Amino acid sequence: MFISVDEAYQKWKDSNVQFVDCRFDLQDTSKGEMDYRSAHIPGAVYFNLDSDLSDPVHEHRIGGRHPLPDWQAFAQKLGDRGIDRNTEVIVYDDNHAFASRMYWMLMVIGHSNISILNGGFTAWKDHGFPTESGSVEKEPVTYGDFQVNEKLMVNQKEVKQKLNNEDVTLIDSRSAERYSGKIEPIDHKAGHIPGAVNYDWSQLFEDGQLKSQPEINKHFQEIDRNKEVIVYCGSGVTATPNVLALLQAGYENVKLYPGSFSDWISNDQNPVETKK
């Protein structure tokens, strides 16, 4: 799922792939696109978390802070940027979270040739590889027919039904402080979904790179491979690196709760647990 910067550079030289820049800043939502226009991998197109990888926030935040977009609309945007079902896509950002969201969404619609640039744009620059400024316009194409794989995700109702199911493991991907309820800088309630275990997504990376496969396997060693694993975060973005890492580690029944905690607390009747 992750490609080294050297491998990516060789593919870029062959001009057989489409690079996608997904840089974004949750605190400054215009920064990612500004950074892209300032410098990006030559030929890369830009996908914005808010306007391309999410729908507008719904009333009462049902669906969370970053609701999934309409899948046909997403496919249209892929086509508008020159991507069809046969295009090899390499996604990148500067922390792997937003690129992982894009990767997961492509996976949901059955796109088969995708990878994430390990180390992101920083690694590309550190290797002295070329960059360009401005924006990239592509000849529009038709993305093509696709099927949405609903088995890769769950909604709020399904999570509620499985709260006390011993055959299900619920993973909270946020920091330990947010998981425990000690701090909550974004959402109006603090804590986590009852029964969830905490696996901070950022622990998958070291010095900007994905950890080795043995390290990742060890990281998840207490997660039962025979159970269904449901992963969430604050709004369905930073959970995706955990989803991809679990799949890469051989877990077969891994699902994302796209609405995540921000969707869960949109219903005041849903229980919230705290641990200090």
C-alpha positions in Angstrom: 0.0 0.0 0.0 3.0 2.3 0.6 5.6 3.1 -2.0 9.1 4.4 -1.4 10.1 7.7 -2.7 12.7 6.2 -5.0 10.1 3.8 -6.5 7.7 6.7 -6.9 10.3 8.8 -8.7 11.0 6.0 -11.2 7.2 5.8 -11.9 7.1 9.6 -12.2 9.9 9.5 -14.8 7.9 6.9 -16.8 4.9 9.2 -16.8 2.5 6.2 -16.4 1.0 7.3 -13.1 -1.1 10.1 -11.7 0.2 11.7 -8.5 -2.5 13.2 -6.3 -1.6 15.8 -3.6 -3.9 15.6 -0.6 -2.2 18.0 1.8 -4.5 19.7 4.2 -4.5 21.5 7.6 -7.5 21.0 9.9 -6.8 24.3 11.6 -6.2 26.3 8.4 -8.3 24.7 5.7 -6.9 26.8 2.9 -3.2 26.0 3.7 -3.0 22.7 2.0 -4.1 24.0 -1.4 -1.8 27.1 -0.9 1.1 24.7 -0.2 0.2 22.7 -3.3 0.2 25.9 -5.5 3.5 26.9 -4.0 5.2 23.6 -4.8 4.1 20.0 -5.6 5.3 16.9 -7.5 5.2 17.9 -11.2 1.9 16.8 -12.8 0.2 16.2 -9.5 -3.5 17.2 -9.2 -5.0 18.4 -5.9 -7.8 16.9 -3.9 -9.1 18.9 -1.0 -10.4 17.1 2.1 -13.3 19.5 2.6 -14.5 19.9 -1.0 -13.4 16.8 -2.7 -13.1 14.0 -0.1 -16.1 15.1 2.0 -19.6 16.4 1.8 -20.6 19.6 3.5 -21.3 19.1 7.2 -25.0 18.1 7.6 -27.4 19.6 10.1 -26.7 18.6 13.7 -23.4 17.0 12.4 -25.1 13.8 11.5 -22.5 12.0 9.5 -19.7 13.7 11.4 -17.4 16.6 10.6 -16.3 15.1 7.3 -19.2 13.2 5.9 -18.4 11.0 2.9 -19.3 12.6 -0.4 -21.7 11.1 -2.9 -19.7 8.4 -4.7 -20.8 9.4 -8.2 -19.7 13.0 -7.4 -16.3 11.6 -6.3 -16.0 9.6 -9.5 -16.8 12.7 -11.5 -14.1 14.6 -9.8 -11.6 11.8 -10.5 -12.6 11.9 -14.2 -12.3 15.7 -14.2 -8.7 15.4 -13.1 -7.9 12.8 -15.8 -8.2 9.7 -13.6 -10.2 6.6 -14.9 -10.5 3.1 -13.5 -7.2 2.0 -15.2 -5.1 4.9 -14.0 -2.3 4.1 -11.5 -2.6 6.6 -8.7 0.0 7.6 -6.1 -1.4 9.8 -3.3 0.6 11.9 -0.9 0.4 14.6 1.7 2.7 15.6 4.6 1.5 13.3 7.4 -0.2 10.3 5.6 -3.7 10.9 7.1 -5.3 12.7 4.2 -3.6 10.5 1.6 -4.9 7.5 3.5 -8.5 8.9 3.3 -8.1 9.2 -0.4 -6.6 5.7 -0.7 -9.5 4.2 1.3 -12.1 6.0 -0.8 -10.5 4.7 -4.0 -10.5 1.2 -2.4 -14.2 1.5 -1.7 -15.0 2.1 -5.3 -12.8 -0.8 -6.4 -9.8 1.1 -7.8 -7.1 -1.5 -7.9 -3.8 0.3 -8.6 -3.2 2.8 -5.7 -0.3 3.5 -3.4 0.7 6.1 -0.8 4.0 7.9 -1.0 5.9 6.9 2.1 7.3 10.0 3.7 5.0 12.2 1.6 6.0 15.4 -0.1 8.7 16.0 2.6 10.6 12.8 1.5 10.3 13.8 -2.1 11.9 17.2 -1.5 14.5 15.7 0.9 15.6 13.5 -2.0 16.1 16.5 -4.2 13.5 15.4 -6.7 11.8 18.0 -8.9 8.8 20.2 -7.9 6.7 22.7 -9.7 4.4 25.5 -8.7 0.9 26.6 -9.9 -1.9 24.2 -10.5 -2.4 21.3 -13.0 -5.2 21.0 -15.4 -5.9 17.6 -17.0 -8.0 16.5 -19.9 -11.3 15.3 -18.4 -12.1 11.6 -18.9 -15.0 9.4 -17.8 -14.0 7.5 -14.7 -16.1 4.4 -15.6 -18.5 2.1 -13.9 -17.9 1.1 -10.3 -19.5 -0.6 -7.4 -19.4 0.8 -3.8 -18.1 -1.9 -1.4 -20.4 -1.3 1.6 -18.6 -4.1 3.5 -15.7 -1.7 4.1 -17.7 0.7 6.3 -20.3 0.8 9.1 -22.7 3.5 10.2 -23.8 4.7 13.6 -26.7 2.3 13.9 -24.4 -0.7 13.2 -21.9 0.5 15.8 -24.6 0.7 18.4 -25.8 -2.8 17.6 -22.3 -4.2 18.0 -21.2 -2.3 21.2 -21.5 -5.4 23.4 -20.6 -7.9 20.8 -17.6 -10.0 21.9 -16.7 -10.8 18.3 -16.1 -7.1 17.5 -13.1 -5.0 18.4 -13.7 -1.2 18.3 -10.5 0.9 17.8 -10.3 4.6 18.6 -7.5 6.2 16.5 -7.1 9.5 18.3 -4.5 10.6 20.8 -4.6 9.0 24.3 -5.7 12.4 25.8 -8.7 12.7 23.5 -9.6 9.0 23.9 -9.6 9.4 27.7 -11.6 12.6 27.6 -8.8 14.5 29.3 -8.9 17.1 26.4 -11.2 17.7 23.5 -10.2 20.6 21.3 -12.7 20.0 18.5 -15.9 18.2 19.4 -18.6 19.2 22.0 -18.2 16.1 24.0 -15.0 14.4 25.3 -14.3 10.7 25.7 -14.8 7.7 23.5 -17.3 5.1 22.3 -17.8 2.6 25.2 -15.6 -0.5 24.9 -13.2 1.0 22.3 -9.5 0.4 22.7 -7.0 3.2 21.9 -4.5 2.9 19.0 -3.2 6.4 18.2 -2.7 6.4 14.4 0.4 8.5 14.6 2.2 5.6 16.4 2.4 3.9 13.0 5.0 6.3 11.8 8.5 7.2 12.8 10.6 10.1 11.4 7.9 10.6 8.8 8.0 7.1 7.5 5.7 4.1 8.0 7.3 1.6 10.5 8.5 -1.7 9.3 6.0 -4.6 8.8 7.3 -6.5 11.8 6.9 -3.4 14.0 3.3 -2.9 12.7 2.5 -6.5 13.3 3.8 -6.2 16.9 1.8 -2.9 17.3 -1.4 -4.7 16.7 -0.6 -8.1 18.2 -3.3 -7.8 20.9 -6.0 -7.4 18.3 -7.7 -10.7 17.7 -7.4 -11.5 14.0 -10.6 -13.6 14.1 -12.8 -10.6 15.2 -14.4 -7.9 13.1 -12.4 -4.7 13.6 -14.2 -1.3 13.5 -11.9 1.7 13.4 -12.9 5.3 14.1 -11.3 8.7 15.0 -12.8 12.2 15.2 -14.3 12.4 11.8 -13.2 9.4 9.7 -9.9 10.8 8.5 -7.1 9.8 10.8 -8.7 6.4 11.3 -7.8 5.5 7.8 -4.1 4.9 8.4 -5.0 2.4 11.0 -7.4 0.7 8.7 -4.8 0.4 6.0 -2.1 -0.8 8.4 -4.4 -3.4 9.8 -5.2 -4.7 6.3 -1.5 -4.7 5.4 -0.9 -6.7 8.6 -3.3 -9.4 7.4 -6.5 -8.5 9.2 -9.3 -9.4 6.9 -12.4 -8.0 8.5 -11.6 -4.3 9.0 -14.2 -1.6 8.6 -14.1 2.2 8.9 -16.8 4.1 10.8 -16.7 7.2 8.5 -18.8 9.4 10.8 -16.6 8.5 13.8 -16.8 10.2 17.2 -18.3 13.4 15.8 -21.1 11.5 14.3 -21.6 9.3 17.4 -22.1 12.4 19.6 -24.5 13.9 17.2 -27.1 11.7 19.0 -27.2 12.8 22.7 -28.6 9.4 23.6 -25.4 7.6 22.6 -23.2 6.7 25.6 -19.7 8.2 26.0 -17.0 6.7 28.2 -14.1 8.5 29.8 -10.9 7.2 31.4 -8.5 9.5 33.2 
